[in-house]
């Protein structure tokens, strides 16, 4: 996906772990498609603060999560953390002064093909 984005945008696209992010006001945006649901609740606040610091003013951030209150490993042994909207919104607001543009709910599928929020 990063390679295709780089080709389309004609600008470098970097792939890295969020917990390694140390830049300040460097990036125009971040795309975290189903990536941060693997962070524990304590890690999530740190990651969100790192992303916030690394974004340029008016930068954009997309992330999606599984909703609920569960934590554990799925049948493929992937760690996940489901957060309800209240807890998730609180994590964003406590980590910095995020402006939340939209929150949408949709039905998805797990890696194993099971239905998931």
C-alpha distances in whole Angstrom, upper triangle without the diagonal:
4,5,5,6,9,10,11,12,14,14,13,10,11,10,13,15,17,20,20,20,23,22,24,23,21,17,17,15,13,10,12,11,14,14,17,19,19,21,25,27,28,25,23,26,25,21,22,25,22,20,22,24,21,20,22,25,23,20,18,16,15,15,16,19,21,25,28,30,29,28,27,25,24,25,23,24,21,22,22,24,25,26,28,28,31,30,26,27,30,27,26,29,31,28,28,29,26,26,25,24,23,23,23,23,22,22,19,19,19,17,21,21,24,24,23,23
4,5,5,6,9,10,10,11,11,9,6,7,7,11,14,15,19,18,17,20,19,21,20,17,14,15,13,11,10,12,12,15,14,17,20,20,21,25,27,28,24,23,25,24,20,21,23,20,18,21,22,18,18,20,22,22,18,16,15,15,15,17,20,23,26,29,31,30,29,28,27,26,28,25,25,22,23,23,25,26,27,29,28,31,30,26,27,30,27,25,28,30,27,27,28,25,25,24,24,24,24,24,25,24,25,22,22,22,20,24,24,27,27,25,25
4,5,5,6,9,10,10,10,9,7,9,10,13,17,18,22,21,20,23,21,24,23,20,17,17,16,15,13,15,15,18,18,21,23,23,25,28,30,31,28,26,29,27,24,24,26,24,21,24,25,21,21,22,25,24,21,19,19,18,19,21,24,26,30,33,34,33,32,32,30,29,30,27,28,25,26,26,28,29,31,33,32,35,34,30,31,33,31,29,32,33,30,30,31,28,29,28,27,27,28,27,28,27,28,25,25,24,22,26,26,29,29,28,28
4,5,5,6,8,10,11,11,9,12,12,16,19,20,24,23,22,25,24,25,24,21,18,17,16,15,14,16,15,18,18,22,24,24,26,30,31,33,29,28,30,29,25,25,28,25,22,25,26,23,22,23,25,24,21,19,19,18,19,21,23,26,29,33,35,34,33,32,31,29,31,28,29,26,28,27,29,29,31,32,32,35,34,30,31,34,31,29,32,34,31,31,31,28,28,27,26,26,26,26,27,25,26,23,24,24,22,26,25,28,28,27,28
4,5,5,6,8,8,9,7,10,11,15,18,19,22,22,20,23,21,22,21,18,15,13,12,12,11,14,14,17,17,20,23,23,25,28,30,31,28,26,27,27,23,23,25,23,19,22,23,19,18,19,22,20,17,15,15,15,17,19,22,25,28,31,33,33,32,32,31,30,31,28,29,26,27,27,28,28,29,31,29,32,32,28,28,31,29,26,29,31,28,28,28,25,25,24,23,23,24,24,25,24,25,23,24,24,23,27,26,29,28,27,27
4,6,5,5,5,6,5,9,11,15,18,19,23,21,20,22,20,21,20,17,14,13,13,13,13,16,17,20,20,22,25,25,26,30,31,32,29,27,29,27,24,24,25,23,20,22,23,19,18,19,22,21,18,17,17,17,19,22,25,28,31,34,36,35,34,34,33,32,34,31,31,28,29,29,30,31,32,33,32,35,34,30,31,33,30,28,31,32,29,29,29,27,27,26,25,26,27,27,29,28,29,27,27,27,26,29,29,32,32,31,30
4,6,5,7,9,9,13,14,18,21,23,26,25,23,25,23,25,23,20,17,17,16,17,16,19,19,23,22,25,28,28,30,33,35,36,32,30,32,31,27,27,29,27,24,26,26,23,22,22,25,24,21,20,20,20,22,24,27,30,33,37,39,38,37,37,35,34,35,32,34,31,32,31,33,34,34,36,35,38,37,33,34,36,34,31,34,36,33,32,33,30,30,29,27,28,29,29,30,29,30,28,29,29,27,31,30,33,33,32,32
4,6,8,10,10,14,16,20,23,23,27,26,24,26,24,25,23,20,17,16,15,16,15,18,18,22,22,25,27,28,30,33,35,36,32,30,32,31,27,27,29,27,23,25,26,23,21,21,23,22,19,18,19,18,21,23,26,29,32,36,38,37,37,37,36,34,36,33,34,31,32,31,33,33,33,35,33,36,36,32,32,35,33,30,33,35,32,31,31,28,28,27,25,25,27,26,28,27,29,27,28,28,27,31,30,32,32,31,31
4,5,8,9,13,15,18,22,22,25,24,22,24,21,22,20,17,14,12,13,14,14,18,18,22,22,24,27,28,29,32,33,34,31,29,30,29,26,25,26,24,21,22,23,20,18,18,20,18,16,15,17,17,20,23,26,29,32,35,37,37,37,37,36,35,37,34,35,32,32,31,32,33,33,34,32,35,34,31,31,33,31,28,31,33,30,29,29,26,25,25,23,24,26,26,28,28,30,28,29,30,29,32,32,34,33,32,31
4,7,9,13,16,19,22,23,26,25,23,24,22,23,20,17,15,14,15,16,17,20,21,25,24,27,29,30,31,34,36,36,33,31,32,31,27,27,28,26,23,24,24,21,19,19,21,21,18,18,20,20,23,26,29,32,35,38,40,40,39,39,38,37,39,36,37,34,34,34,35,35,36,37,36,38,37,34,34,36,34,31,33,35,32,31,31,28,28,28,27,28,29,30,32,31,33,31,32,32,31,34,34,37,36,35,34
4,6,10,13,16,20,20,23,22,19,21,18,19,17,14,12,11,12,14,15,18,20,23,22,24,28,28,28,32,33,33,30,28,29,28,24,24,25,22,20,21,21,17,16,16,19,18,16,16,17,19,21,24,28,31,34,37,39,38,37,37,36,36,38,35,35,32,33,32,33,34,34,36,34,36,35,31,31,34,31,28,31,32,29,28,28,26,26,26,25,27,28,29,31,31,33,31,32,32,30,34,34,36,36,34,33
4,6,10,13,16,17,20,18,16,18,16,17,16,12,11,11,12,13,14,17,19,22,20,22,26,26,26,30,31,31,27,26,27,25,22,22,23,20,18,20,20,16,15,16,19,19,16,16,17,18,20,23,26,30,32,36,37,37,35,35,34,34,36,33,33,30,30,30,31,32,32,34,33,35,34,30,31,32,30,27,30,31,28,27,28,25,26,26,26,27,28,29,31,31,32,30,31,30,29,32,33,35,35,33,33
4,7,10,13,14,18,16,14,16,15,17,16,12,10,11,10,10,11,13,15,18,17,19,22,22,22,26,27,28,24,23,24,23,19,20,21,18,15,18,18,14,14,15,18,18,15,14,14,15,17,20,23,26,29,32,33,33,31,31,30,30,32,29,29,26,26,26,27,28,29,31,30,32,31,27,28,29,27,24,27,28,25,25,26,23,24,24,23,24,25,26,28,28,29,26,27,27,25,29,29,31,31,30,29
4,6,10,11,14,12,11,13,12,15,15,12,10,12,11,10,11,12,15,17,15,17,20,20,20,23,25,25,21,20,22,20,17,18,19,15,14,17,16,13,14,15,19,19,15,15,14,15,16,19,22,25,28,31,32,31,29,29,28,28,30,27,27,24,24,24,25,27,27,30,29,31,29,26,27,28,25,23,26,27,23,23,25,23,24,24,24,25,26,26,28,28,29,26,27,26,24,28,29,31,31,29,29
4,7,9,12,11,11,14,14,17,17,14,12,14,12,10,10,10,12,14,12,14,17,16,17,21,23,23,19,18,20,18,15,17,18,15,13,17,17,14,15,17,21,21,17,16,14,15,15,17,19,22,25,28,29,28,26,26,24,25,27,23,23,20,20,21,22,24,25,28,27,29,27,24,25,27,24,22,25,26,23,23,25,23,24,24,24,25,25,25,26,26,27,24,24,23,21,24,26,28,28,26,26
4,6,9,7,8,11,12,15,16,14,13,15,13,11,11,11,13,14,11,13,16,15,15,18,20,20,16,16,18,16,12,14,16,13,12,15,16,13,15,17,21,21,18,17,15,15,15,17,19,22,25,27,27,26,24,24,23,24,26,23,22,19,19,19,20,22,23,26,26,28,26,23,24,25,22,21,24,24,20,21,24,22,24,23,25,25,25,26,27,27,27,25,24,23,21,25,26,28,28,26,26
4,6,6,7,11,12,16,17,16,14,17,15,11,12,10,13,13,9,10,13,12,11,14,16,16,12,13,15,13,10,12,14,11,11,15,15,13,15,18,21,22,18,17,15,15,14,16,17,19,22,24,24,23,21,20,20,21,24,21,19,16,16,16,17,20,21,24,24,25,23,20,22,23,19,18,22,21,18,20,22,21,23,22,24,24,24,25,25,26,26,24,23,21,20,23,25,26,27,25,24
4,5,5,9,11,13,15,14,13,15,13,10,11,9,12,13,9,9,12,11,10,13,14,14,10,10,11,9,6,9,10,7,7,11,12,10,12,16,19,19,16,15,12,13,12,14,15,18,21,23,23,22,20,20,20,22,25,22,21,17,16,16,16,18,19,22,21,23,20,17,19,19,16,15,18,18,14,16,18,17,20,19,21,22,21,23,24,25,26,23,24,22,21,25,26,27,27,24,23
4,6,8,11,14,16,16,15,18,16,13,14,13,16,15,12,10,13,12,9,12,13,12,8,9,11,8,6,9,10,8,9,12,12,12,15,18,21,22,19,18,15,16,15,17,17,20,22,23,23,22,20,20,20,22,25,23,21,18,16,16,16,19,19,22,23,23,20,18,20,20,16,16,19,17,14,16,19,18,21,21,24,24,24,25,26,27,28,26,26,24,23,26,28,29,29,26,25
4,6,9,13,15,14,14,18,16,14,15,14,17,18,14,13,17,15,13,15,17,15,12,13,14,11,9,12,12,9,10,14,13,11,14,18,21,22,19,19,17,18,17,20,20,23,25,27,27,26,23,23,23,25,28,25,23,20,19,19,20,23,23,26,26,27,24,21,23,23,19,19,21,20,17,18,21,20,23,24,26,27,26,28,29,30,31,28,28,26,25,28,30,31,32,29,28
4,6,9,11,11,11,14,13,11,14,13,17,18,14,14,17,16,14,17,18,16,13,13,13,10,8,10,10,6,7,10,9,7,11,14,17,18,15,16,14,16,16,19,20,23,25,27,27,27,25,25,25,27,30,27,26,22,21,21,21,23,23,26,25,26,23,21,22,22,18,17,19,19,15,16,18,18,21,21,23,24,25,27,28,29,30,28,29,27,26,30,31,32,32,29,28
4,7,10,10,11,15,15,14,17,17,20,21,18,17,21,20,17,19,20,18,15,15,15,11,10,12,10,7,9,11,8,7,11,13,16,19,16,17,16,19,19,22,23,26,28,30,30,30,27,28,29,31,33,31,29,26,24,24,24,26,26,28,27,28,25,23,23,23,19,18,20,19,15,16,18,18,21,23,25,26,27,29,31,32,34,32,32,31,30,33,35,36,36,33,32
4,7,6,8,12,13,13,16,17,21,22,19,18,22,22,20,22,22,21,18,17,17,14,12,13,11,8,9,10,7,5,8,10,13,16,14,15,15,18,19,22,24,28,29,32,32,32,30,31,31,33,35,33,31,28,27,26,26,28,27,29,28,29,27,24,24,24,21,19,20,20,16,16,18,18,20,22,23,26,27,29,31,32,34,32,33,32,31,35,36,37,37,34,32
4,5,8,11,13,13,17,18,22,24,21,20,24,24,21,23,23,22,19,18,17,14,13,13,11,8,9,9,5,4,7,8,10,13,12,14,15,18,19,23,25,29,30,32,32,33,31,33,33,35,38,36,34,30,29,28,27,29,28,29,28,28,26,24,23,23,20,18,19,19,15,14,16,16,18,20,22,24,26,29,31,33,35,33,35,34,33,37,38,39,38,35,33
4,6,8,10,12,16,18,21,24,21,20,24,25,23,25,25,23,21,20,18,16,15,14,12,10,9,8,6,5,5,4,7,10,9,12,13,17,19,22,25,28,30,32,33,34,32,34,34,36,39,36,35,32,30,29,28,29,28,29,27,28,26,24,23,23,21,18,19,19,16,14,15,14,16,19,20,22,24,27,30,31,34,33,34,34,34,37,38,39,38,35,33
4,7,9,11,15,17,20,23,20,20,24,24,23,26,26,25,22,20,20,18,16,15,14,12,10,10,9,6,6,6,9,12,9,12,13,16,19,22,25,28,30,33,34,34,33,34,34,35,38,35,34,31,30,29,28,30,29,30,29,30,28,25,24,25,23,20,21,22,18,17,18,17,18,20,21,23,25,28,30,31,34,32,33,33,32,36,37,38,37,34,33
4,5,8,11,14,17,20,18,18,22,22,21,24,24,24,21,19,19,18,15,14,14,12,9,10,9,6,5,6,9,10,7,9,10,13,15,19,22,26,28,31,32,32,31,32,32,33,35,33,32,29,28,27,26,27,26,28,26,28,26,23,23,24,21,18,20,21,18,17,17,16,17,18,18,21,22,24,27,28,30,29,30,30,29,33,34,35,34,31,30
4,7,10,14,16,20,18,19,22,23,23,26,26,26,23,21,20,20,17,15,16,14,11,11,12,9,6,6,8,8,5,6,9,12,15,18,22,25,27,30,32,32,31,33,33,33,36,34,33,30,29,27,27,27,26,28,26,27,26,23,22,24,22,18,20,22,19,17,17,15,15,16,16,18,20,22,25,26,29,28,29,29,29,33,33,34,33,30,29
4,7,10,13,16,15,15,19,20,20,23,23,23,20,18,18,18,14,13,14,13,9,10,12,9,6,8,10,9,5,5,5,8,11,15,18,22,23,27,28,29,28,29,29,30,32,30,30,26,26,24,24,24,23,24,22,24,23,20,19,21,19,16,18,20,17,16,16,14,14,14,14,16,17,19,22,23,25,24,26,26,26,29,29,30,29,27,25
4,6,10,12,11,12,15,16,16,19,20,20,17,15,16,15,12,11,13,11,8,10,12,9,8,11,13,12,8,6,5,6,8,12,15,19,21,24,25,26,25,26,26,26,29,27,26,22,22,20,20,21,20,22,20,22,21,18,18,20,17,15,18,19,16,16,17,14,15,14,15,16,16,18,20,21,23,21,23,22,22,26,26,27,26,24,22
4,6,9,9,10,13,15,15,19,19,21,18,15,17,17,13,12,15,14,11,13,15,13,12,14,16,15,11,9,6,5,6,9,12,16,19,22,23,24,23,24,23,23,26,24,24,20,20,18,18,19,19,21,19,22,21,17,18,20,18,16,19,21,18,18,19,16,16,15,15,15,15,16,18,18,19,18,19,19,19,23,23,24,23,21,19
4,6,5,7,9,11,12,15,16,18,15,12,15,15,11,11,14,13,11,13,16,14,14,17,19,17,14,11,8,6,5,7,9,13,16,19,20,20,19,20,20,20,22,20,20,16,16,14,15,15,16,18,17,20,18,15,16,18,16,14,18,19,17,18,19,16,17,15,16,15,15,15,16,16,18,16,17,16,16,20,20,21,20,18,17
4,5,8,9,11,13,16,17,20,17,15,17,18,14,14,18,17,14,17,20,18,17,20,22,20,17,13,10,7,5,6,8,11,14,18,19,19,18,19,18,18,20,18,19,15,15,13,14,14,15,17,17,20,19,15,17,20,18,16,20,22,20,21,22,18,19,16,17,15,14,14,14,14,15,12,13,13,13,17,17,18,17,15,14
4,6,6,8,10,14,15,18,15,13,16,17,14,14,18,18,15,18,21,20,19,23,24,23,20,16,13,10,7,5,6,8,12,15,16,15,15,15,15,14,17,15,16,12,12,10,11,11,13,15,15,19,17,14,17,19,17,16,20,21,19,21,22,19,20,18,18,17,15,14,14,13,13,11,11,10,11,14,15,15,15,12,12
4,6,6,8,12,13,15,13,11,14,14,11,12,16,15,13,16,19,17,18,21,23,22,19,16,12,10,7,8,8,11,14,16,17,16,15,15,15,15,18,16,15,11,11,10,11,12,14,16,17,19,17,14,17,19,16,15,19,20,18,20,21,19,20,18,19,18,17,17,17,17,17,14,14,13,13,16,17,18,18,15,15
4,5,5,9,10,12,9,7,11,11,8,9,13,13,12,14,17,16,17,20,22,21,18,16,12,10,7,8,7,10,12,14,15,14,13,14,14,15,19,17,16,12,11,9,9,10,11,14,14,16,14,11,14,15,12,12,16,16,14,17,19,16,18,16,18,17,15,16,16,17,18,16,16,14,15,18,19,19,19,16,15
4,5,8,9,12,11,9,12,14,11,12,16,16,15,17,20,20,20,24,25,24,21,19,15,13,9,8,5,7,9,11,12,11,10,11,11,12,16,15,14,10,8,5,5,7,8,12,13,15,13,11,14,15,13,14,17,18,16,19,21,18,20,18,19,18,15,16,15,15,15,14,14,12,13,16,17,16,16,13,12
4,7,9,12,10,9,13,13,11,13,16,16,16,19,21,20,21,25,27,26,23,21,17,15,12,11,9,10,13,14,13,12,9,10,10,11,14,13,11,8,6,4,6,9,11,15,16,18,15,13,17,18,15,16,20,19,18,20,23,21,23,21,23,21,19,19,19,19,18,16,15,13,13,16,18,17,18,15,15
4,6,8,6,6,9,10,8,11,13,13,14,16,18,18,20,23,25,25,22,20,16,15,12,12,10,12,14,15,14,13,10,11,12,14,18,17,14,11,8,7,7,10,11,14,16,17,14,12,15,15,12,14,17,16,14,18,20,19,21,20,22,21,19,20,20,21,21,19,19,16,17,19,21,21,21,18,17
4,6,5,6,9,10,10,12,14,15,16,18,20,21,22,26,27,27,25,23,19,18,15,15,12,13,14,14,12,11,8,10,12,15,18,18,15,12,9,8,6,9,10,14,16,16,12,12,15,15,11,14,17,15,14,18,21,20,22,21,24,23,21,22,21,22,22,21,21,18,19,21,23,22,22,19,18
4,5,5,7,9,10,11,13,15,16,17,19,20,22,25,26,26,24,22,19,18,15,15,12,13,13,13,11,11,10,12,15,17,21,21,18,16,12,10,8,9,9,12,13,13,9,9,12,11,8,11,14,12,12,15,18,17,20,19,22,21,19,21,20,22,22,22,22,20,21,23,25,24,23,20,18
4,6,6,7,9,11,12,13,15,16,18,19,21,25,25,26,24,23,20,20,17,17,16,17,17,17,15,15,13,15,17,20,24,23,20,18,14,13,11,13,12,15,16,16,12,12,14,12,9,12,14,12,11,15,18,18,21,20,24,23,22,24,24,25,26,25,25,23,24,26,28,27,27,23,22
4,6,5,6,9,10,11,12,14,16,17,19,22,24,24,22,21,17,18,15,16,14,16,17,18,16,16,14,15,17,19,23,22,19,16,13,12,11,14,13,16,17,17,14,13,15,14,10,12,15,13,11,14,18,17,20,20,23,23,21,23,23,25,25,24,24,22,22,25,27,26,26,23,22
4,5,5,6,9,10,10,12,14,15,17,20,21,21,19,18,14,14,12,13,12,14,15,16,15,15,13,15,17,19,23,22,20,17,14,12,10,12,11,14,14,14,11,9,12,11,7,9,12,11,9,12,15,14,17,16,19,19,17,19,20,22,23,22,22,20,21,24,25,25,24,21,19
4,5,5,6,9,10,11,12,14,16,19,20,20,18,17,15,16,14,15,14,17,17,18,17,18,16,19,21,23,27,26,24,20,17,15,13,14,13,15,15,14,11,10,11,10,6,7,9,7,5,9,12,12,15,15,19,19,18,21,22,24,25,24,25,24,25,28,29,28,27,24,22
4,6,5,6,9,10,11,12,15,18,19,20,18,18,15,17,15,17,16,19,20,21,20,20,18,20,22,24,28,26,24,21,18,17,15,17,16,18,18,18,15,13,14,13,10,10,12,10,7,10,14,14,17,18,21,22,21,23,24,26,28,27,27,25,26,29,30,30,30,26,24
4,5,5,6,9,10,11,12,16,18,18,16,15,12,13,12,14,14,17,19,20,20,20,18,19,21,23,26,24,22,19,16,15,14,16,15,18,18,18,15,13,14,14,10,10,13,12,9,11,14,13,16,16,19,20,19,21,22,24,25,24,25,23,23,26,28,28,27,24,22
4,5,5,6,9,10,11,14,15,15,13,13,10,11,10,13,13,17,18,19,19,20,19,21,22,24,28,26,25,21,19,17,15,16,15,17,16,16,14,11,11,11,8,7,10,9,6,8,11,9,13,13,16,17,16,19,20,22,24,23,25,23,24,27,28,28,27,24,22
4,5,5,6,9,10,13,14,15,14,14,12,14,14,17,17,20,21,23,22,23,22,24,25,27,31,29,28,24,22,20,18,19,18,20,18,18,16,14,13,13,10,8,10,9,5,6,9,10,13,14,17,19,19,22,24,26,28,27,28,27,28,31,32,32,31,27,25
4,5,5,6,9,12,14,15,13,14,12,14,14,17,18,21,23,24,24,25,23,24,25,27,31,29,27,23,21,20,19,21,20,22,21,21,19,16,17,16,13,12,13,13,9,10,13,12,16,17,19,21,21,24,25,27,29,27,28,27,27,31,32,32,31,28,26
4,5,5,6,10,12,13,10,10,8,11,11,15,16,20,21,23,24,24,23,25,25,27,30,28,27,23,21,20,19,20,19,21,20,20,18,15,15,16,13,11,13,13,10,10,12,10,13,14,16,18,18,21,23,24,26,25,26,25,26,29,30,30,29,26,24
4,5,5,8,9,10,9,9,9,12,13,16,18,21,22,24,25,26,25,27,28,29,33,31,30,26,24,22,21,22,20,21,19,20,18,15,14,15,12,10,11,12,8,7,9,8,11,12,15,17,18,21,23,25,28,27,29,28,28,32,33,33,31,28,26
4,6,8,9,12,10,12,12,15,16,20,21,25,26,28,28,29,27,29,30,32,35,33,32,28,26,25,24,25,23,25,23,23,21,19,18,18,15,13,14,14,10,9,11,11,14,16,18,20,22,25,27,29,31,30,32,31,31,35,35,36,35,31,29
4,7,9,11,9,11,11,14,15,19,21,25,26,29,29,29,28,29,30,31,34,32,31,27,26,25,24,25,24,26,24,25,23,20,20,20,17,15,16,17,13,12,14,13,15,17,19,21,22,25,27,29,31,29,31,30,30,33,34,35,34,31,29
4,6,8,5,7,8,12,14,18,20,24,25,28,29,30,29,30,31,32,35,33,32,28,27,25,24,25,24,25,23,24,23,20,19,20,17,14,16,17,14,12,12,11,13,15,16,18,20,22,25,27,29,28,30,29,30,33,34,34,33,30,28
4,6,5,9,11,14,17,21,24,27,29,31,32,33,32,34,35,36,39,37,36,32,31,29,28,29,27,28,26,27,26,23,21,22,20,17,18,19,16,14,14,13,14,16,17,20,22,24,27,29,32,31,33,33,33,37,37,37,36,33,31
4,5,9,12,15,18,22,24,28,29,31,32,34,33,35,36,37,40,39,38,34,32,30,29,29,27,28,25,26,25,22,20,21,20,17,17,19,16,13,12,11,12,14,15,18,21,24,27,29,32,32,34,34,35,38,38,39,37,34,31
4,7,10,13,16,20,23,26,27,30,31,33,33,35,36,36,39,38,37,33,32,30,28,28,26,26,23,24,24,21,19,21,20,16,16,19,17,14,12,10,10,12,12,15,18,21,24,26,29,29,32,32,33,37,36,37,35,32,29
4,7,10,14,17,20,24,25,28,29,31,30,32,33,33,36,34,34,30,29,27,26,26,24,25,22,24,23,20,18,20,19,15,16,19,16,14,13,11,11,12,12,15,17,20,23,25,27,27,29,29,30,33,33,34,32,29,27
4,7,10,14,17,20,22,25,27,28,28,29,30,30,33,31,31,27,26,24,23,23,21,22,20,21,21,17,16,19,17,14,16,18,16,14,13,10,10,10,10,12,14,16,19,21,24,23,25,26,26,30,30,30,29,26,23
4,7,10,13,17,18,22,23,24,24,26,26,26,29,28,27,24,23,20,19,19,18,19,17,19,18,15,14,16,15,11,14,16,14,13,13,10,10,10,10,11,12,14,17,18,21,20,22,22,23,27,27,27,26,23,20
4,7,10,14,16,19,21,22,22,24,24,24,27,25,25,21,21,18,17,17,16,17,15,18,17,14,14,17,15,12,15,18,16,16,16,12,12,10,10,10,10,12,14,15,17,16,19,19,20,23,23,23,22,19,17
4,7,11,13,16,18,18,18,20,20,20,23,22,22,18,17,14,14,13,13,14,13,16,15,11,12,15,13,11,15,17,15,16,16,13,14,11,12,11,10,11,12,13,15,14,16,16,17,21,20,21,19,16,14
4,7,9,13,15,16,16,18,18,18,21,20,20,16,15,12,12,11,11,12,11,14,14,10,12,15,14,13,16,18,17,18,19,15,16,13,13,11,9,9,9,10,12,11,13,13,15,18,17,17,16,12,10
4,6,9,11,12,12,14,15,15,18,18,18,14,13,9,8,7,7,9,10,13,12,9,12,14,13,13,16,18,17,19,20,17,18,15,16,13,11,10,10,10,11,10,12,11,14,16,16,15,14,10,8
4,7,9,9,10,12,13,13,16,16,16,13,12,8,8,5,7,8,10,13,12,10,13,16,15,16,19,20,20,22,23,20,21,17,18,16,12,11,9,10,9,9,10,9,12,14,14,13,11,7,6
4,7,8,11,14,15,15,18,19,19,16,15,11,9,5,5,5,7,10,10,9,12,14,14,15,18,19,19,22,22,20,20,17,18,15,12,11,9,10,10,11,12,12,16,17,17,14,12,9,6
4,6,9,12,14,15,18,19,19,17,15,11,9,5,5,5,8,10,10,10,13,15,15,17,19,20,21,23,24,22,22,19,21,18,15,14,12,13,13,13,14,14,17,18,18,15,14,10,8
4,7,10,13,14,18,19,18,16,14,11,8,5,5,6,10,11,9,11,14,14,14,17,19,19,20,23,24,23,24,21,23,21,17,17,15,17,16,17,17,16,19,20,20,17,16,13,12
4,7,10,11,14,16,15,13,11,8,6,5,7,9,13,14,12,13,17,17,16,19,21,21,22,25,27,25,26,23,25,23,20,19,17,18,16,16,16,14,16,17,18,15,15,12,12
4,7,9,13,14,12,11,8,6,4,6,9,12,15,16,14,14,18,18,16,19,22,21,21,24,26,25,27,24,26,24,21,21,19,20,19,17,17,14,16,17,18,16,17,14,14
4,7,10,11,9,8,6,6,7,9,12,15,19,20,17,17,21,21,19,22,25,24,24,27,29,28,30,27,29,27,24,24,22,21,20,18,17,14,14,15,17,16,17,15,16
4,7,8,5,5,4,6,9,11,15,18,21,23,20,20,23,24,22,24,27,27,26,29,31,29,31,29,30,28,25,25,22,22,20,17,15,12,12,12,15,14,16,14,16
4,5,5,6,7,8,10,12,16,18,21,24,21,21,24,25,23,25,29,29,28,31,33,30,32,29,30,28,25,24,21,20,17,15,12,9,9,8,11,10,13,12,14
4,5,8,10,11,14,15,19,22,25,27,25,24,28,29,27,29,32,32,31,34,36,34,35,33,34,31,28,26,24,22,19,17,13,10,9,7,11,10,14,14,17
4,6,9,11,15,16,20,23,25,28,26,25,28,29,27,29,32,32,31,34,36,33,35,32,33,31,28,27,24,23,20,17,14,10,8,7,11,12,15,15,18
4,6,9,13,15,19,22,25,27,24,23,27,28,25,27,30,30,29,32,34,32,34,31,33,31,28,27,25,24,22,19,16,12,11,11,14,14,17,16,19
4,6,10,13,16,19,22,24,22,20,24,25,22,24,27,27,25,28,31,28,30,28,29,27,25,24,22,21,19,16,14,10,9,10,14,14,16,15,17
4,7,10,13,17,19,21,18,17,21,22,19,21,24,24,22,26,28,26,28,26,28,26,23,23,21,21,20,17,16,12,12,13,16,16,17,15,16
4,7,10,13,16,18,15,14,18,19,16,18,21,21,20,23,25,23,25,23,24,23,20,20,18,18,17,15,14,11,11,13,15,14,15,12,13
4,6,10,13,14,12,11,15,15,13,15,18,18,18,21,23,21,23,20,23,21,18,18,16,17,17,15,15,13,14,16,18,16,16,13,12
4,7,10,12,10,9,13,14,13,15,18,18,18,21,22,20,22,19,21,19,15,15,13,14,14,13,14,12,15,16,17,15,14,10,9
4,6,8,6,6,9,11,10,12,15,15,16,18,20,18,19,16,18,16,13,14,13,14,15,15,16,15,18,20,20,18,17,13,11
4,6,6,6,9,10,11,13,14,16,17,19,20,18,18,15,17,15,12,12,11,14,15,16,17,17,20,22,22,19,17,13,11
4,6,5,6,8,10,11,12,14,15,17,17,15,15,12,14,12,9,10,10,13,15,16,19,19,22,24,23,21,19,15,12
4,5,5,6,9,10,11,12,14,16,16,15,15,13,15,14,11,13,13,17,19,20,22,22,25,27,27,25,22,19,15
4,6,5,6,9,10,10,12,15,16,14,16,14,17,16,13,15,15,18,19,20,22,21,24,26,26,24,22,18,16
4,5,5,7,9,10,11,13,14,12,13,11,14,13,11,13,13,16,18,18,20,20,22,24,24,23,21,17,14
4,5,5,6,9,10,11,11,9,10,8,12,11,9,13,14,17,19,20,23,23,25,28,27,26,24,20,17
4,5,5,6,8,10,11,10,12,11,15,15,13,16,17,21,23,23,25,25,27,30,30,28,26,22,19
4,6,5,6,9,11,10,13,12,15,15,14,17,18,21,22,23,24,23,25,28,28,27,26,22,19
4,6,5,7,8,6,9,8,12,13,12,16,17,20,22,23,25,24,26,29,29,28,26,23,20
4,6,6,6,6,8,9,13,14,14,18,19,23,25,26,28,28,29,32,32,31,29,26,23
4,6,8,9,12,13,16,18,17,21,22,25,27,28,29,29,30,33,34,32,31,27,24
4,7,8,12,13,16,18,18,21,22,25,27,27,29,28,29,32,33,32,31,27,24
4,6,9,11,15,17,18,21,23,26,29,29,31,30,31,34,35,34,33,29,26
4,7,9,12,15,16,20,23,26,29,29,31,31,33,36,36,35,33,30,27
4,6,9,12,13,17,19,22,25,26,28,28,30,33,33,32,30,27,24
4,6,9,11,15,18,21,24,25,28,29,30,33,33,32,30,27,23
4,6,8,11,14,17,21,22,25,25,27,30,30,29,26,23,20
4,7,10,14,17,20,21,24,26,28,31,30,29,26,23,20
4,6,10,13,17,18,21,23,25,28,27,26,23,20,17
4,7,10,14,15,18,20,22,25,24,23,20,17,13
4,7,10,12,16,18,20,23,21,20,17,14,11
4,7,9,13,15,18,20,18,17,14,11,7
4,6,10,13,16,18,15,14,11,9,6
4,7,10,13,15,12,11,7,6,5
4,7,10,11,9,8,6,5,6
4,7,8,5,5,5,5,8
4,5,5,5,6,6,9
4,5,7,10,10,13
4,6,9,10,14
4,7,9,12
4,6,10
4,7
4
